[in-house]
């Protein structure tokens, strides 16, 4: 019997028995305790099995000569009976045992490959479901096309983006006149409309902050006309808010937009990650939003440089923001000469933002 060969080893809680891609020198039979078998993919631990007393593992790596296909780790103190390579091969010299193991190795390899495919598909499905909450279906499709390429790196990079902030003016005063469920209904309607508009212009909803929405353009997918997309979205947000006054006549929104370099990627911990952008470009957009009056759409000079032939503006007084050595040149958009979703000439889709909202 195989128990007549080998020796016992005790592994402490959390101790690694062997790692994925190690070459196998021993097989193991669990006498007591639990052993976790897992792989790490894209920084995440994927558990394949939790083995207990009487289970054995590690034999296929010895038998086939291939590297370990997963990592084994003790969960709690575990006592294992170990059989080294020579002892194992001596045991399987018998033809019947050899043939059984040979068949098992082929079947396990096929199962292992299928399991890997299923795990990858499951991870991909989770990523897609996550992104569908924040970006339009068209952007999700583009993410899937560019996954794994230089154009799609979520680990962190510096990139020029256009950032949009929009929030309700005097929301606290409005909420005081309403019942709690009416406040929630109003917010859901407002944020829902804002999100639909952002998606229509291929933006990414970075986050909701109370009654405010933050959206980013040119991330995660590269967009040549990101500033124009953001401005078009902002203009139509104001139009959507105007139509919402039929439900609440007091609602109005201020919007701030800025274009600049920002760090983007998955930021957080293993327990909670957010795909977001951070940096001075984001801070300026947020401050422009705070300065915007009801119905105003304020943009920075950098954004204006990109969109000046598509918009009508009023040149505002420069704004001084805390932490900035120089004043920021600011423009208030009063109309769109051309909507990016309706390119057909200078007057195509001509609308005005200075009509009363």
C-alpha positions in Angstrom: 0.0 0.0 0.0 1.1 3.6 -0.6 0.8 4.4 3.1 3.7 2.0 3.6 5.9 4.4 1.8 6.8 8.0 2.6 6.5 10.0 5.8 4.4 12.5 7.6 4.8 16.2 7.5 2.9 18.9 9.5 2.1 22.2 7.9 1.0 25.2 9.9 -2.0 27.4 9.1 -1.4 29.4 5.9 1.8 27.6 5.1 2.3 27.0 1.3 2.8 23.3 0.5 3.7 24.0 -3.1 3.2 26.7 -5.6 1.7 26.8 -9.1 4.4 26.2 -11.8 6.7 24.4 -9.3 8.0 21.1 -10.5 6.5 18.2 -8.5 8.7 16.2 -6.3 6.1 14.8 -3.9 2.4 13.7 -3.7 0.3 14.2 -0.6 -2.4 12.4 1.3 -4.3 14.4 4.0 -4.4 12.7 7.4 -5.9 15.7 9.2 -6.8 19.3 8.4 -7.9 21.1 5.2 -5.8 22.0 2.2 -6.9 24.8 -0.2 -6.0 24.4 -3.9 -6.1 27.7 -5.8 -4.8 29.8 -8.6 -4.1 33.5 -8.9 -5.4 35.3 -12.0 -5.2 39.1 -12.5 -4.3 39.6 -8.9 -7.4 37.6 -7.6 -7.4 34.2 -5.8 -9.6 31.6 -7.5 -10.3 28.6 -5.3 -10.5 25.3 -7.1 -11.0 23.0 -4.2 -10.9 22.6 -0.4 -9.5 19.1 0.3 -10.0 17.3 3.6 -9.0 14.1 5.4 -8.5 11.1 3.0 -8.1 13.3 -0.1 -4.8 13.2 -2.0 -3.2 15.6 -4.4 0.0 16.4 -6.3 0.3 13.0 -7.9 -0.3 14.1 -11.5 2.7 16.5 -11.5 4.9 13.5 -10.6 3.3 11.2 -13.0 3.3 13.5 -16.1 6.5 15.4 -15.3 4.6 18.7 -15.8 4.6 21.8 -13.5 2.1 22.1 -10.7 -1.1 23.6 -12.2 -2.2 25.3 -8.9 -1.0 26.3 -5.5 -1.7 24.2 -2.4 -1.9 25.9 1.1 -2.7 24.5 4.5 -5.9 25.9 6.1 -5.3 25.4 9.8 -2.7 22.9 11.0 -2.6 20.0 8.5 -0.9 16.7 8.8 0.0 15.2 5.4 1.5 11.8 4.4 4.1 12.6 1.7 5.4 10.2 -0.9 8.4 11.3 -3.0 8.9 10.8 -6.7 11.0 7.6 -6.5 8.6 6.0 -4.0 5.6 6.9 -6.1 7.1 5.5 -9.3 8.0 2.3 -7.5 4.4 2.0 -6.4 3.0 2.5 -9.9 5.2 0.1 -11.7 2.4 -2.4 -11.7 0.8 -2.3 -15.2 -2.8 -1.9 -13.9 -2.0 1.0 -11.7 0.0 2.6 -14.5 -2.8 2.4 -17.0 -5.4 3.8 -14.6 -3.2 6.7 -13.8 -2.4 7.3 -17.4 -6.1 7.5 -18.3 -6.7 9.7 -15.2 -3.9 12.1 -16.3 -5.5 12.7 -19.7 -9.0 13.2 -18.2 -7.7 15.5 -15.5 -5.7 17.6 -18.1 -8.9 17.9 -20.2 -10.9 18.9 -17.1 -8.2 21.3 -16.0 -8.2 23.1 -19.4 -12.0 23.3 -19.3 -12.0 24.6 -15.8 -9.4 27.3 -16.7 -11.6 28.4 -19.6 -14.7 28.5 -17.4 -12.8 30.6 -14.8 -11.6 33.0 -17.4 -15.1 33.3 -18.9 -16.5 33.9 -15.4 -13.9 36.6 -14.6 -14.6 38.3 -17.9 -18.3 38.2 -17.4 -17.9 39.9 -14.0 -15.7 42.6 -15.5 -18.3 43.2 -18.3 -21.2 43.3 -15.8 -19.2 45.8 -13.7 -18.4 48.1 -16.6 -22.0 48.0 -17.9 -23.0 49.9 -14.7 -20.6 52.8 -15.6 -20.3 53.0 -19.4 -22.4 52.8 -22.5 -22.9 49.4 -24.3 -20.7 50.8 -27.2 -17.8 51.5 -24.8 -18.2 48.0 -23.2 -17.9 46.5 -26.7 -14.8 48.6 -27.3 -13.3 47.4 -24.0 -13.8 43.8 -25.0 -12.2 44.4 -28.4 -9.1 46.1 -26.9 -8.7 43.9 -23.8 -5.1 42.9 -23.4 -3.8 45.5 -25.8 -1.8 48.7 -25.1 -5.0 50.7 -25.6 -6.6 49.0 -22.6 -4.5 49.2 -19.4 -6.5 49.5 -16.2 -3.4 49.1 -14.0 -2.6 52.9 -14.0 -1.5 55.4 -16.5 -1.2 59.2 -17.1 -3.6 60.3 -19.8 -5.4 63.5 -21.0 -9.1 63.3 -20.1 -12.1 65.5 -20.0 -13.9 65.5 -16.7 -17.5 66.6 -16.1 -19.2 67.4 -12.8 -22.9 68.2 -12.6 -24.9 68.7 -9.4 -28.2 70.2 -8.3 -28.2 73.8 -7.1 -29.7 74.3 -3.6 -30.5 70.6 -3.3 -30.7 70.8 0.6 -33.4 73.5 0.3 -35.3 71.5 -2.3 -35.2 68.3 -0.2 -36.5 70.1 2.9 -39.8 70.6 1.1 -40.2 67.0 0.2 -40.9 63.6 1.9 -37.9 61.2 2.1 -39.3 58.9 -0.5 -39.9 61.9 -2.8 -36.3 62.9 -2.4 -35.1 59.4 -3.4 -37.5 59.4 -6.4 -36.2 62.8 -7.5 -32.6 61.7 -7.2 -33.1 58.4 -9.0 -34.9 60.2 -11.8 -32.2 62.9 -12.1 -29.2 60.6 -11.9 -30.9 58.2 -14.3 -31.4 61.0 -16.9 -27.9 62.2 -16.4 -26.4 58.7 -16.8 -28.4 58.1 -20.0 -27.1 61.3 -21.5 -23.5 60.5 -20.5 -23.8 57.1 -22.1 -25.3 58.6 -25.3 -22.1 60.5 -25.6 -19.9 57.5 -24.8 -18.7 58.8 -21.4 -17.9 56.8 -18.3 -19.8 57.5 -15.0 -16.9 57.6 -12.5 -19.1 58.1 -9.5 -22.3 59.5 -7.9 -21.6 61.9 -5.0 -25.0 62.6 -3.4 -26.9 64.8 -5.9 -23.8 65.1 -8.1 -22.5 63.0 -11.0 -18.9 62.8 -12.1 -18.2 61.6 -15.7 -15.0 61.0 -17.6 -14.3 61.0 -21.3 -11.3 59.4 -23.1 -11.1 56.7 -20.4 -11.0 53.7 -20.3 -11.4 53.8 -24.2 -9.4 56.4 -26.1 -11.6 59.0 -27.8 -10.2 61.6 -30.2 -13.0 64.1 -29.6 -13.3 63.6 -25.9 -13.7 67.4 -25.1 -16.5 67.8 -27.7 -18.2 64.6 -26.4 -18.2 66.0 -22.9 -19.5 69.4 -23.9 -22.3 67.9 -26.0 -23.3 65.7 -23.1 -23.3 68.6 -20.7 -25.4 70.7 -22.9 -28.0 67.9 -23.2 -27.9 67.4 -19.4 -29.1 71.0 -19.1 -31.9 70.3 -21.6 -32.9 67.1 -19.7 -33.0 69.0 -16.4 -35.2 71.7 -18.1 -37.7 69.0 -19.0 -37.6 67.6 -15.4 -39.1 70.9 -14.2 -42.5 69.5 -15.0 -41.9 67.2 -12.0 -40.1 69.7 -9.8 -40.1 73.4 -10.8 -37.2 74.2 -8.4 -34.6 71.8 -9.9 -31.6 73.3 -11.7 -28.0 72.1 -12.3 -24.6 73.7 -12.5 -21.9 72.0 -14.6 -18.1 72.3 -14.7 -15.8 70.7 -17.3 -12.1 70.6 -17.6 -9.5 68.9 -19.8 -6.1 67.9 -18.6 -3.8 65.1 -17.6 -4.9 62.7 -14.9 -3.9 59.4 -13.4 -6.5 56.7 -14.3 -6.8 53.0 -13.3 -8.1 50.6 -10.7 -7.5 52.4 -7.3 -8.2 50.9 -3.9 -7.5 47.7 -2.0 -8.1 43.9 -2.6 -11.4 44.3 -0.8 -12.7 47.2 -2.9 -11.4 48.6 -6.2 -12.7 51.5 -8.2 -11.8 52.4 -11.8 -11.4 56.2 -11.4 -9.3 59.2 -12.4 -7.4 61.4 -10.0 -5.3 64.6 -10.3 -5.4 68.4 -10.7 -7.6 68.1 -13.9 -10.3 66.5 -11.8 -10.1 69.1 -9.0 -10.4 72.0 -11.4 -13.6 70.4 -13.0 -15.1 70.0 -9.5 -14.3 73.6 -8.6 -15.8 74.9 -11.8 -19.0 72.9 -11.0 -19.1 74.5 -7.6 -18.8 78.0 -9.1 -21.4 77.4 -11.8 -24.8 79.0 -11.2 -28.2 77.4 -11.9 -28.2 76.5 -15.6 -24.6 77.4 -16.2 -22.1 75.2 -18.0 -18.6 76.4 -17.2 -15.5 75.1 -19.0 -11.8 75.8 -18.7 -9.6 77.4 -21.3 -8.0 74.0 -22.2 -11.5 72.5 -22.9 -12.4 75.7 -24.9 -9.3 75.3 -27.1 -10.7 71.9 -28.2 -14.3 72.9 -28.8 -14.3 76.6 -29.7 -15.5 76.1 -33.2 -18.5 74.1 -32.0 -19.8 76.3 -29.2 -21.1 79.8 -28.3 -19.7 81.2 -25.1 -19.5 84.2 -22.8 -16.0 84.9 -21.6 -16.2 85.0 -17.7 -13.9 86.6 -15.3 -10.9 84.4 -14.4 -11.3 82.4 -11.3 -8.8 81.9 -8.5 -8.9 78.5 -6.9 -7.2 77.4 -3.7 -3.8 75.8 -4.4 -3.5 77.3 -7.8 -0.8 80.0 -8.3 -2.6 81.5 -11.4 -6.2 82.4 -12.1 -8.1 80.0 -14.4 -9.7 81.4 -17.5 -13.3 80.3 -17.6 -16.0 80.3 -20.4 -19.8 79.9 -20.0 -21.3 77.9 -22.9 -24.5 79.4 -24.1 -25.1 77.4 -27.2 -23.9 74.5 -29.4 -23.1 75.3 -33.1 -22.7 71.6 -33.8 -23.5 68.4 -31.9 -20.9 65.7 -32.2 -23.6 63.1 -32.7 -25.0 65.2 -35.6 -22.0 66.1 -37.7 -23.3 67.7 -40.9 -22.0 71.2 -41.1 -21.5 74.3 -39.0 -25.2 74.8 -38.3 -26.1 71.1 -38.0 -28.2 70.4 -34.9 -27.9 74.1 -33.9 -29.4 74.6 -30.5 -29.1 77.2 -27.7 -28.2 76.7 -24.1 -29.1 80.2 -23.0 -32.9 79.6 -23.3 -34.5 79.6 -19.9 -34.1 76.3 -18.2 
